[in-house]
Amino acid sequence: MSVDLSNVRNIGISAHIDSGKTTLTERILFYTDRIHAIHDVRGKDGVGAKMDSMELERERGITIQSAATFCNWKGSNVNIIDTPGHVDFTIEVERALRVLDGAVLVLCSVGGVQSQSITVNRQMTRYKVPRIAFINKCDRTGANPERVTGQLREKLALNAHMVQMPIGLENDLVGVVDLVTMKALYFEGDNGEIIREDEIPAALLDRAREKREELLEAVSMFSDDLMEVMLEEGEIDPDLIRAAIRKGTLSLEFTPVFIGSAYKNKAVQPMLDGVNAYLPCPTDVVNVALDLNNEEKEFAVSNDPDDPLIMLAFKLEDGRYGQLTYVRTYQGKITKGDTIFNSRTGKKVKIGRLCRMHSDEMEDIDSCGSGDIVALFGVDCASGDTFCSSDISCSMSSMHIPEPVISLAIVPVDNKAQINMSKALNRFTKEDPTFKTFVDHETNETIISGMGELHLEVYVERMKREYNAEVQVGAPQVAYRETITTRAEFNYTHKKQTGGSGQFGRVAGYMEPLEEGEYEFVDAIVGGSIPREFISSCDKGFQKSLAKGSLCGSGVTGVRCVINDGAYHAVDSSDVAFQLAAIGAFKEGYMKAKPVIMEPIMKVSVEGPTEFQGSIMGSINQRRGMIIGTMEEGNYTVVEADVPLSEMFGYSTTLRSLTQGKAEFTMEFSAFKQVPKLVNDELIKKYQSEKKNG
């Protein structure tokens, strides 16, 4: 059965921590009859929200993994992905936004635009995702949706305007004024399921007309018809306003702002109407693929279910019964039993089981078409793989994957724990591209790396709970980098004679700092002083050298290696000889190029009562932090600063004791910056000592 794509919405719900994303999704599922009882995130009944299916999520009251579900609202099929708010799980937001057509940006009416709101908005912009804003928690003390709308304009540079106005605020919130239809909406019944439409209260009428005028002025830029009616001062049809808002939203030039309280069951349904009215359907979005058969030329994906299949695997879950692969279908259709091709590996894959996901529940289906988000069972692939039918070979662009910034050493307590730990690590590294693991061959320890302390803490806890792998955890280690600061030349000859044929290779050239990117290799050889077949060997040798720098043993980044001369031997030169010559050349040039150690700098945002502002700023200064700015909002102060990650361990305990537990902070990776000389010398001394002691 083919589905009208104009009635399909693929949306994500994203926000800062504790803005109410999961609570909002819970209400959406209730009003669309997907669930028949509402449970809260920290459920007193011990049940917890539907979308937080992991035991850890329910205990901590946070979302760790993005969860997919689907529902139907007024004739539209809505696929929803609820994403985590914590920056440590940012990959979950990245991969969700990569495959979604639209998004709901949720904001707290008291906290407003916070640090993670800025990150999420940046991710939406990166993937060109149209968004509507929902200002939640309007029932809370200090709620001010107009101030938050102003912050959307100032901090996020969005052309944001309210399409609703509250009737009462804080404890007095009873409904909203719809500025498009100029009607008052009240939400009654046990769970706000009964919507009563009424005239706007007389006390609010002038303010409502003023706010409507602001809205019309903003959206008339997207509709000549609307502007004409406004100039003639005629009666304005609400559908004309909706069409203008939709056009502005789809072009990313306008953001409609809805308000309400998900927890108090107020104004969630009009926000759902906004999803249908203003967010794109699959055919409104242009998606591009690379044609692998035709010099990797780009072409627009058609969305036509009758065209050859194009499908992207964006998330993996390795469960007890095999791998579950979440896919978005962009073109064509698949049926259970079909054979499809993985364009990266070229392997055939047979579809054994096809499901729609409802958090941790599965609903088996026989087929799906373009625009659908579904899950495949038992398909071996990697996150970011493209699947096609046999008559096409193409690749969709993959998602942005941030580099890990923190590491931990983990040691299993016994042999059984070792086996279980290996199983857990295999699964986690496959599922999460920002979680990496390797064995340090010098210490023989297993090292896990990730986006933050919470990220690694959650995976260690999951090892214990899901795999019964008891591990001891070492102190957190910062992922330092090394780089060079000046140009340096090298000219190295590798020569070795052992009985029969020996090894010979000479590599000459220079290395210099690279402004953008991690590594670049430039072949400037003329006259064949190094044969063509050995050029790639030189590249391999340089790349191997990047794994460990000479200062503190960290990875080397930001280096351009240029080879412009060399020599070879007709018998003794080989791939290995030139790799070793390049490694020797790199070592020779590296110390001449004045290398330095770089450390990850975190963008830290601390929010707390104004009375503790001095203590908060003092605690940041003590940690080598640079304060960027402070803002006072009512009785609260927000302090933003750049702080080295190495100084942030244990900060949550310090902050709690300084502010009587009343302040909280968030941090996200900002950039790598050179460490001060004192720290530089300490790190080098520590590394040399560790090397000496084996």
C-alpha positions in Angstrom: 0.0 0.0 0.0 1.6 3.3 -1.1 1.5 6.2 1.4 0.9 9.8 0.4 4.3 11.4 1.3 2.7 14.8 1.8 1.2 13.1 5.0 4.5 11.9 6.4 6.6 13.8 8.9 10.0 12.6 10.2 10.8 14.7 13.2 13.3 14.8 16.0 12.8 16.3 19.5 16.0 18.0 20.7 16.9 20.3 23.5 19.2 21.2 26.5 19.2 18.8 29.5 16.0 18.8 31.5 13.9 20.9 29.1 11.3 18.2 28.9 11.9 16.4 25.6 10.9 12.9 26.9 7.9 14.3 28.8 6.7 16.0 25.7 7.2 12.8 23.6 5.2 10.9 26.3 2.3 13.4 25.9 2.4 13.2 22.1 2.2 9.4 22.3 -0.8 9.7 24.7 -2.7 12.2 22.5 -2.1 10.1 19.4 -3.4 6.9 21.2 0.0 5.1 21.0 0.0 4.7 24.8 -3.0 4.7 27.1 -1.5 6.0 30.4 1.0 8.8 31.0 4.2 8.0 33.0 6.7 10.5 34.1 10.5 10.5 33.5 11.2 9.9 37.1 8.1 7.8 37.6 6.7 7.5 41.2 5.0 4.4 39.9 8.4 2.9 39.1 7.4 2.6 35.4 9.2 5.7 33.9 8.6 7.3 30.5 7.9 5.0 27.5 10.9 6.4 25.5 13.4 5.8 28.3 13.5 2.0 28.0 16.9 1.5 29.5 17.0 0.8 33.3 19.9 3.4 33.6 17.8 6.0 31.9 14.9 5.5 34.3 17.2 5.6 37.4 19.0 8.7 36.4 16.0 10.5 34.8 18.0 11.2 31.6 17.9 10.0 28.0 21.0 8.1 27.0 20.1 6.6 23.7 17.9 8.2 21.0 14.6 6.2 20.8 12.4 6.0 17.7 8.6 5.7 17.6 5.7 6.5 15.2 2.2 7.8 15.6 -0.7 9.2 13.6 -2.0 12.7 14.1 -5.0 14.0 12.1 -4.1 11.8 9.0 -0.3 12.3 9.1 2.1 9.5 9.9 4.7 11.0 12.2 8.0 9.2 12.9 9.6 10.7 16.0 13.1 10.3 17.4 13.5 11.5 21.0 17.2 12.5 21.5 19.4 12.9 24.6 20.1 16.4 25.9 23.4 15.7 27.5 26.4 16.8 25.3 28.2 13.5 26.1 25.6 11.7 23.9 25.8 14.3 21.1 26.3 11.5 18.5 22.7 10.4 19.1 21.5 13.9 18.1 23.9 14.0 15.1 22.6 10.7 13.6 19.0 11.5 14.3 19.2 15.0 12.6 21.1 13.4 9.6 18.0 11.4 8.6 15.1 13.7 9.8 13.2 16.2 7.7 12.2 18.5 10.5 12.7 19.1 14.2 11.1 20.5 17.4 13.6 22.6 19.4 12.3 22.4 23.0 13.3 25.2 25.5 12.6 25.7 29.1 10.6 28.9 29.7 12.7 29.7 32.8 16.2 28.6 31.6 15.7 29.8 28.0 18.4 29.3 25.4 21.1 27.3 27.2 24.5 25.9 26.1 23.2 22.7 24.7 20.3 24.5 22.9 23.0 26.4 21.0 24.8 23.1 20.1 21.5 21.4 19.0 20.6 24.5 16.9 24.0 24.4 15.3 23.5 20.7 14.4 20.1 21.5 12.9 21.7 24.2 10.8 24.5 21.8 9.7 22.0 19.3 8.3 19.6 22.1 7.0 16.7 20.9 9.2 13.7 23.2 9.4 12.5 23.6 13.0 9.7 24.8 15.2 10.3 25.9 18.8 8.3 24.8 21.8 8.8 26.8 25.0 8.0 24.2 27.6 7.5 24.5 31.4 5.3 27.6 31.3 3.8 26.5 34.5 7.1 27.0 36.4 7.9 30.0 38.7 9.8 32.6 36.7 8.4 31.4 33.3 8.8 34.1 30.6 8.2 32.8 27.0 8.6 36.3 25.5 12.1 36.6 27.0 13.0 33.1 25.6 11.7 34.1 22.1 14.0 37.2 22.3 16.9 34.9 23.2 16.1 32.7 20.1 16.6 35.8 18.0 19.7 37.2 19.9 21.6 34.0 20.8 20.6 31.7 17.9 20.1 34.4 15.2 16.7 32.8 14.4 13.8 34.8 12.9 11.6 33.5 15.7 8.1 34.8 16.5 5.3 33.5 18.8 2.3 31.9 17.0 0.7 31.6 20.5 0.4 33.6 23.6 -0.1 32.3 27.1 -3.3 32.7 29.1 -1.9 33.1 32.5 1.6 31.9 33.5 3.3 29.9 36.3 0.5 28.4 38.5 -2.2 30.3 36.6 -1.4 28.8 33.1 -4.8 27.6 31.8 -4.4 27.8 28.0 -3.1 29.7 25.0 -4.2 32.2 22.5 -3.8 31.0 18.9 -2.5 34.2 17.1 -3.3 32.7 13.7 -7.0 32.1 14.3 -7.3 34.6 17.2 -9.1 32.1 19.4 -8.4 31.1 23.0 -7.7 27.4 23.6 -8.3 25.7 27.0 -7.1 22.2 27.9 -9.5 20.3 30.1 -10.2 16.7 31.3 -7.9 14.6 33.5 -5.0 14.8 31.0 -5.8 17.9 29.0 -7.3 15.8 26.2 -10.4 18.0 25.8 -9.7 21.2 23.9 -12.2 24.0 24.4 -12.1 26.9 21.9 -13.4 30.2 23.1 -13.1 34.0 22.6 -10.0 35.7 23.8 -10.4 37.1 27.3 -11.0 40.9 27.1 -8.0 41.6 29.3 -5.7 39.9 26.8 -7.3 41.1 23.6 -5.1 44.3 23.0 -1.9 42.4 23.7 -3.0 39.5 21.4 -3.7 42.0 18.5 -0.2 43.5 19.1 1.5 40.1 19.0 -0.5 39.1 16.0 0.6 42.2 14.2 4.3 41.4 14.9 3.7 37.9 13.6 2.0 39.0 10.4 4.7 41.6 9.7 7.4 38.9 10.0 5.7 36.2 7.8 4.3 38.6 5.1 7.9 38.6 3.8 7.2 35.1 2.5 3.8 35.7 0.9 2.9 38.4 -1.6 -0.8 37.5 -1.3 -0.7 38.0 2.5 1.1 41.3 2.1 -1.5 42.5 -0.4 -4.4 41.6 2.0 -2.6 43.4 4.8 -2.1 46.6 2.7 -5.8 46.5 1.8 -6.6 46.0 5.5 -9.0 43.2 4.6 -10.0 40.1 6.6 -7.1 37.7 6.7 -7.7 34.0 6.0 -5.8 31.9 8.6 -4.8 29.5 5.8 -3.0 32.3 4.1 -1.0 33.0 7.3 -0.2 29.2 7.7 1.0 29.0 4.1 3.4 32.0 4.7 4.7 30.5 8.0 5.2 27.1 6.3 7.2 28.7 3.4 9.4 30.7 5.8 10.0 27.6 8.0 10.9 25.3 5.1 13.4 27.9 3.8 15.0 28.0 7.3 14.3 31.8 7.4 11.5 31.7 10.0 10.9 29.7 13.3 7.4 29.6 14.6 7.3 29.5 18.5 4.7 27.4 20.3 4.3 27.5 24.1 2.8 25.3 26.8 3.6 22.8 29.6 4.0 19.1 28.7 4.0 18.1 32.3 0.7 19.9 33.0 -0.8 18.6 29.7 -1.2 22.1 28.3 -1.0 23.0 24.6 0.8 19.9 23.3 -1.9 19.2 20.6 -1.6 22.6 18.9 2.2 22.0 18.7 1.4 18.7 16.9 -0.9 20.7 14.6 2.2 22.9 14.0 4.3 19.8 13.1 1.7 18.9 10.4 1.2 22.4 9.1 4.8 23.8 9.1 7.4 21.1 9.1 8.4 19.4 5.8 7.3 16.1 4.3 9.9 14.0 2.6 9.2 15.6 -0.8 9.9 19.1 0.6 13.5 18.2 1.3 16.3 17.8 -1.3 18.6 14.9 -0.4 21.7 14.2 -2.4 23.6 11.0 -3.1 26.9 10.2 -4.9 26.7 8.0 -8.0 29.5 5.5 -7.5 29.2 4.2 -11.1 29.6 7.7 -12.6 32.7 9.4 -11.2 31.0 10.0 -7.9 28.7 12.7 -9.4 26.0 14.0 -7.1 22.3 13.5 -8.0 19.1 14.5 -6.2 17.2 11.6 -4.6 13.7 11.3 -6.0 11.6 10.1 -3.1 9.6 8.0 -5.7 8.7 4.5 -4.3 8.9 3.2 -7.9 12.5 4.2 -8.4 15.5 2.0 -7.4 16.0 1.7 -3.6 18.3 4.1 -1.7 18.4 3.6 2.1 20.8 4.8 4.8 21.7 2.9 8.0 22.0 5.5 10.7 22.0 3.7 14.0 22.9 0.1 15.2 21.9 -1.8 18.3 23.6 -5.1 18.9 21.0 -7.0 21.0 20.6 -10.5 22.4 19.0 -11.7 19.1 21.4 -10.1 16.7 22.0 -6.7 15.2 19.1 -4.2 14.9 19.8 -1.6 12.1 17.7 1.6 12.0 17.3 2.8 8.4 15.8 5.7 6.6 14.4 4.9 3.2 14.9 7.8 0.7 13.8 6.3 -2.5 12.2 3.0 -3.6 10.6 0.4 -1.4 11.6 -2.9 0.3 9.6 -6.0 1.1 10.4 -8.7 3.5 12.5 -11.3 1.6 14.0 -8.8 -0.8 17.8 -8.9 -1.6 19.5 -5.5 -1.4 23.2 -4.4 -1.8 25.5 -2.6 0.7 27.2 -0.1 -1.6 30.3 0.2 0.7 31.1 -3.6 0.8 29.3 -4.6 -2.4 27.7 -7.5 -0.4 24.2 -8.9 -1.0 21.9 -8.7 2.0 18.5 -10.5 2.3 15.8 -8.8 4.4 14.6 -11.4 6.9 12.6 -9.3 9.2 11.3 -5.7 8.9 10.0 -3.8 12.0 8.7 -0.4 13.1 10.1 0.6 16.4 8.1 1.9 19.3 10.9 2.6 21.8 12.1 -0.9 22.9 9.0 -2.6 21.3 8.9 -3.9 17.7 6.0 -4.1 15.3 6.6 -6.5 12.4 5.7 -5.1 9.0 5.9 -6.6 5.5 7.1 -3.6 3.5 8.1 0.0 3.7 8.6 2.8 1.2 10.4 6.1 0.7 10.2 8.4 3.6 9.9 5.6 6.2 12.1 5.1 9.2 12.2 1.4 10.1 14.5 -1.3 11.5 16.1 -4.4 9.9 17.0 -7.5 11.8 20.1 -9.6 11.3 21.8 -7.3 8.7 25.6 -7.0 9.1 26.7 -3.4 8.3 28.2 -0.3 9.8 26.6 2.9 10.9 26.5 5.2 7.8 26.3 2.5 5.2 24.0 3.0 2.2 21.8 0.2 0.8 20.7 0.1 -2.8 18.9 -2.2 -5.2 21.0 -4.1 -7.8 20.5 -1.6 -10.6 22.1 1.3 -8.8 25.3 2.0 -6.8 25.4 5.2 -4.7 26.3 6.6 -1.3 24.5 9.1 0.9 26.7 11.5 2.8 27.6 10.3 6.3 27.2 12.2 9.5 29.7 14.4 11.4 31.5 12.4 14.1 33.3 14.4 16.8 36.6 13.1 18.2 36.8 11.6 21.7 38.4 13.9 24.3 38.7 11.7 27.4 40.0 8.3 28.2 39.9 5.7 31.0 41.9 2.6 31.7 39.8 -0.4 32.6 41.0 -3.7 34.0 38.8 -6.8 34.3 38.8 -8.5 37.8 39.1 -12.0 36.4 39.1 -14.2 33.3 35.3 -14.4 33.0 35.0 -10.6 33.3 37.7 -10.3 30.6 35.6 -12.4 28.1 32.4 -10.5 29.0 34.2 -7.1 28.7 35.4 -8.0 25.2 31.9 -8.8 24.1 30.6 -5.5 25.6 33.3 -3.4 24.0 32.7 -5.0 20.6 29.1 -4.1 20.8 29.5 -0.6 22.2 32.2 0.4 19.6 29.9 -0.8 16.8 26.9 1.1 18.1 28.6 4.3 19.0 31.2 5.9 16.7 32.3 8.4 19.4 33.1 5.5 21.8 36.6 4.0 21.0 38.7 1.4 22.6 42.3 0.1 22.1 45.0 -1.8 24.1 48.0 0.2 25.2 50.8 -2.1 24.3 53.2 -0.5 26.7 51.0 -0.9 29.8 48.8 -3.8 28.4 45.8 -1.9 29.7 42.5 -1.6 27.8 41.7 2.1 27.2 38.2 3.4 26.5 37.7 6.9 25.0 34.6 9.0 24.7 33.0 12.5 24.9 33.0 13.0 28.6 33.0 11.5 32.1 29.3 10.7 32.0 29.6 9.0 28.6 32.3 6.6 29.9 30.6 6.2 33.3 27.4 5.0 31.5 29.3 2.5 29.4 31.2 1.1 32.4 27.9 0.7 34.3 26.3 -1.0 31.2 29.2 -3.5 31.1 28.5 -4.5 34.7 24.7 -4.7 34.3 24.2 -6.0 30.8 27.3 -8.2 30.5 28.2 -9.0 34.1 31.7 -7.7 33.4 33.2 -6.4 36.7 36.0 -4.0 35.8 38.3 -1.7 37.8 38.5 1.8 36.5 41.6 4.0 36.4 41.8 7.8 36.7 40.5 9.7 33.7 43.1 10.7 31.1 42.8 13.7 28.8 43.2 13.1 25.0 46.2 15.5 24.4 47.4 16.1 20.9 50.8 17.2 19.5 51.4 19.5 16.6 54.3 21.4 15.0 54.7 25.2 14.9 57.2 25.8 12.1 58.5 24.3 8.9 61.4 21.8 9.0 63.3 19.8 6.4 64.2 16.1 6.5 66.5 14.0 4.4 66.6 10.4 5.7 68.2 7.3 4.2 67.1 3.9 5.4 69.7 1.2 4.7 69.9 -2.3 6.0 71.8 -5.3 4.8 70.9 -8.8 6.0 72.5 -11.7 4.1 70.3 -11.7 0.9 68.5 -8.7 -0.4 68.6 -5.7 1.9 66.4 -2.6 2.4 67.1 0.8 0.9 65.1 4.0 0.6 65.8 7.7 0.8 63.1 10.2 1.5 63.7 14.0 1.5 61.3 17.0 1.8 59.8 19.1 4.5 56.9 19.2 7.0 54.9 22.3 7.9 51.9 23.2 10.1 48.5 22.6 8.5 45.9 25.2 9.3 42.8 23.0 8.9 42.6 19.2 9.1 44.7 16.6 10.7 47.2 15.5 8.0 48.0 16.1 4.4 50.5 14.3 2.2 51.9 16.2 -0.9 53.8 14.4 -3.6 56.2 16.9 -5.2 58.6 14.3 -6.7 59.9 15.0 -10.2 62.2 13.0 -12.4 61.3 9.6 -10.7 63.8 9.8 -7.8 61.2 7.7 -5.9 59.3 5.3 -8.2 55.5 5.8 -8.4 54.8 2.4 -6.7 56.6 3.6 -3.5 54.9 7.0 -3.1 52.0 5.5 -1.2 54.5 3.7 1.0 55.9 7.0 2.1 52.4 8.2 2.8 51.8 5.1 5.0 55.0 5.7 6.9 54.1 9.3 7.7 50.6 8.2 8.8 52.1 5.6 11.1 54.3 8.3 12.7 51.2 10.4 13.6 50.0 7.7 16.0 52.5 8.7 18.7 54.4 12.0 19.1 57.8 12.3 20.8 56.8 14.8 23.5 54.1 13.0 25.5 53.2 10.0 23.4 49.9 11.5 22.1 48.7 11.5 18.5 50.1 14.2 16.2 47.7 16.4 14.2 47.9 19.4 11.9 50.9 18.3 9.8 51.5 18.6 6.1 54.3 16.3 4.8 55.8 17.2 1.4 58.3 14.9 -0.3 60.4 16.4 -3.2 63.4 14.1 -3.5 64.7 10.7 -2.7 66.6 7.7 -4.0 65.9 4.0 -4.6 67.8 0.8 -5.3 66.8 -1.5 -8.1 67.0 -4.6 -5.9 66.8 -3.5 -2.3 64.0 -1.0 -2.4 60.5 -2.2 -1.3 57.3 -1.0 0.2 58.6 -1.8 3.7 61.9 0.0 3.1 60.2 3.3 2.0 57.7 3.1 4.9 60.6 2.8 7.3 62.5 5.6 5.5 59.4 7.9 5.9 59.1 7.0 9.6 62.8 7.9 10.0 62.3 11.1 8.0 59.3 12.1 10.1 61.3 11.6 13.4 64.2 13.7 12.0 62.0 16.6 10.9 59.6 16.5 13.9 61.9 17.8 16.6 63.3 20.5 14.3 59.7 21.7 13.7 59.3 22.9 17.3 56.5 20.6 18.4 54.0 21.6 21.2 51.3 19.8 23.2 47.7 20.7 22.6 44.9 20.1 25.1 41.1 20.0 24.7 39.4 23.2 25.9 35.8 22.8 27.0 33.1 25.4 26.7 31.7 25.5 30.2 28.4 27.1 31.2 27.6 27.4 34.9 24.1 28.4 36.1 23.4 29.3 39.7 21.9 31.8 42.1 23.4 35.3 41.8 24.6 35.2 45.4 27.2 32.6 44.4 28.5 34.4 41.3 31.8 35.3 43.0 32.4 31.7 44.2 31.6 30.3 40.7 33.9 32.7 38.9 36.6 32.0 41.5 36.3 28.2 41.0 36.7 28.7 37.2 39.8 31.0 37.5 41.4 28.4 39.8 41.0 25.8 37.0 42.9 27.9 34.4 39.6 29.0 32.9 39.0 32.1 30.8 35.6 33.7 31.5 33.9 34.7 28.3 30.9 36.4 29.8 28.2 36.5 32.5 24.5 37.1 32.3 22.0 37.8 35.0 18.5 36.6 34.5 16.3 37.4 37.5 17.9 35.8 40.6 20.1 33.5 38.4 23.5 34.1 36.9 25.0 32.3 33.9 28.8 32.2 33.7 30.3 31.1 30.4 34.0 30.2 30.2 36.7 28.2 28.3 38.4 25.7 30.6 40.9 23.0 29.9 39.3 19.5 30.3 42.2 18.3 32.5 41.1 20.8 35.1 37.4 19.9 35.0 37.6 16.4 36.7 35.6 16.4 40.0 34.2 19.9 39.3 30.6 18.8 39.9 31.4 18.0 43.6 33.3 21.3 44.0 30.4 23.3 42.5 27.8 21.5 44.7 29.8 22.3 47.9 30.4 26.0 46.8 26.7 26.7 46.0 24.9 24.4 48.5 23.9 22.2 45.6 22.0 25.0 43.9 24.2 25.5 40.8 24.7 23.2 37.8 27.0 23.2 34.8 27.3 21.8 31.3 30.3 21.5 29.1 31.1 20.6 25.5 34.3 20.4 23.5 35.3 23.7 22.0 38.9 23.4 20.5 42.4 22.2 21.0 44.8 24.9 22.3 48.5 24.9 23.2 49.2 24.1 26.9 51.1 26.6 29.0 54.9 26.0 29.3 54.7 24.7 32.9 52.1 22.1 32.0 54.0 21.3 28.8 57.2 20.5 30.8 55.3 18.4 33.3 53.6 16.3 30.6 57.0 15.7 28.9 58.7 14.8 32.2 55.9 12.4 33.1 56.0 10.7 29.7 59.8 10.3 29.8 59.6 8.8 33.3 56.9 6.3 32.1 59.0 5.3 29.1 62.1 4.8 31.3 60.1 2.6 33.8 58.7 0.6 31.0 
